[in-house]
């Protein structure tokens, strides 16, 4: 496939506000996880919460869309000069020639959860509640396209934890088919009761900061994040999407294939689209959720397809940001290429000896040209992205 350039990107998570802040956190090994202080939950767990969202409604012009998820999105869109970069692209192509493809797993479901708690004696929801502008999965995409004044093709992707990795594949298809000339891809997921208590009911939530690939790993630390990338056909050197691979395990609703069959298919497809083999990959940003089964399945897939390649999970910094994990970790991968470093695996003191992959526990300073980043979701919805340094 023909590469797509990362013209601009922006990110917001518990580990950093903006790309420079996140990069500093990675380099200084400063994580963003904390003991649960989300005001709507009393679970004994650790989370990656973004400060200040409770007091920061969206701008007046888009007040109908006000909810935690869209607040998170607006704050990220205002960082890193991203909105200005999109404005310049809009002037080049026209507003109807830029697509908007956003991944999310729960959108603004928190507003629905709170609305149900506030029903009146007859069971009616508060008059101020608006499903369309918060809970509806398209709410986040509609909000972003309105904020950026874009009129091109637009939709939301909701495939659990692979949602905001799969948007890169969708953008590539739409640009290749001629429906648009550029695309804003992204992912936004905010803390809510459905994910906190839902994952807890599956016994997948850790009572401490997550420890990916550790022998005593005990589950995920849920986080929230927003991230966006502007993708264009390359007109200059820079980090680019070189390949993508998608697959479906069709194995189990919430458990991956034990041998990582779908994950392996996704990685193979990404390499094939880039016209490369596994030896071309310098580093793998693992899905690395810190659950026993997920880490083991991914380890089997990575070691079988890519061999003895350095790899790590960065969820110890941000938490598992679910529908925003793909975009967050794609941006981390881009920074690794641009800054020449490999992030270690925060909070993990030693690797599970039963796992084969060459897990990095500490950061490494080195040249990085190509990175595979994995995102694997419930139901076996898998996506692998291959990013690399592109020269015109």
Residue, then its C-alpha position, 0 to 999 in steps of 0.5 A: x500500500x502507499x504510505x500515509x503521513x502523520x502530518x500532525x497529532x495530539x494526545x491527552x491522557x493521565x500520563x500527559x497533556x499534549x504530545x510533549x508532556x506525554x513524551x517527557x513522562x515516557x522518558x522520565x518514567x513518570x506514570x499517570x495511574x493512581x488509586x481510584x478517585x473517580x467520583x462515581x465509583x468506589x471500586x478498589x482499583x487503580x485508574x488513569x484519570x484526566x484531571x479537571x474534566x468535571x469543571x470544564x464543559x465544552x465550548x458554548x457553540x457545541x454545548x448540546x454535546x456536553x459530556x465527559x467524553x466530548x470534553x476530553x475530545x475538545x481538550x485534546x483538539x486544542x493541544x499541539x497546534x492540531x486544530x490549526x494543522x487541520x485548518x490548513x489542510x481544510x484550506x488545501x483540500x476543502x472541508x468536504x474532502x477530509x474524512x473523520x473516523x473516530x474510535x470509541x467503545x462507550x462514547x458518552x454512556x456515563x451521561x446515560x448512567x447518571x441520567x438513569x440515577x436521576x429519574x423522577x418518580x414516574x421513571x422519566x429521564x431528566x429533560x436535559x438528557x440527550x442520547x443523540x449528543x452523548x450516548x450515541x456512538x456517532x456523538x464523538x465523531x459529530x462533535x469532532x467534525x463540527x469542532x474542526x468544521x469538516x464535511x467529508x465522510x465520517x463515522x464512528x468505529x466501536x470494536x472494543x479495544x481495537x477501535x482507534x487502531x482500525x480507524x487508520x485502516x478505514x482512512x486508508x481505504x477511503x483515501x485510496x478509493x477517492x472519497x477524500x484526500x485526507x483524514x482526521x483519525x482518532x479515539x476517545x474513551x472516558x471513564x464510566x461505570x459500565x467499563x469499571x464495573x463491567x471489567x470488575x465483574x469479569x475479574x479483569x481489574x487489578x487492585x494495584x497499578x497494572x503490571x503487563x507481562x509480569x508473573x504476578x500480573x492481575x488485570x487491567x488499570x482502566x484509563x481515559x484518553x483522547x488522541x487524533x492524527x491528521x493523515x495525508x499522502x506524503x509531501x515531505x519526510x516523516x512518520x507514516x502508516x506503512x501497513x495495517x492488518x485486521x482479523x477476527x478470532x471468532x473464538x470467544x466473546x471476551x477471551x482471545x484465541x489461546x495461541x493468538x491466532x487472530x493476532x498473528x493474522x493481523x500482524x502478518x497482514x500489516x507486514x504484507x501490506x507494507x511489503x516487508x517481513x518480520x525482520x524489518x520491525x525494530x520494536x513492538x508496542x504490545x497490546x499488553x493489558x496485564x491480564x494472564x490470558x491476553x498477555x500469554x496469547x499476544x506473546x505467542x503471536x509476537x514471538x512466532x511472527x516477529x521473533x526476538x524483537x524488543x517489545x513493551x507495553x505502555x499501559x503502565x503510563x496511561x492505563x488501558x484506555x480501551x477505545x482510545x488505546x489504539x490511537x494513544x499507542x500509535x502516537x507513542x510509537x510515532x514519538x519513539x521513531x521521531x525521538x529515537x527511544x524504546x519505552x520500557x514496561x512501567x511497573x513490571x519488575x520482571x518478565x513472566x519466565x513462561x513468556x518468550x518475547x524480549x520484553x523491555x523493562x527499562x527504556x532504551x535509547x536507540x534508532x527506531x525506523x519501524x514499529x508494530x503497534x497492536x490493539x486487540x479487542x473483545x470478540x477477537x477484533x484485532x488490528x495491527x499497525x506498522x509505522x515507519x520513517x518515510x522519505x519522499 
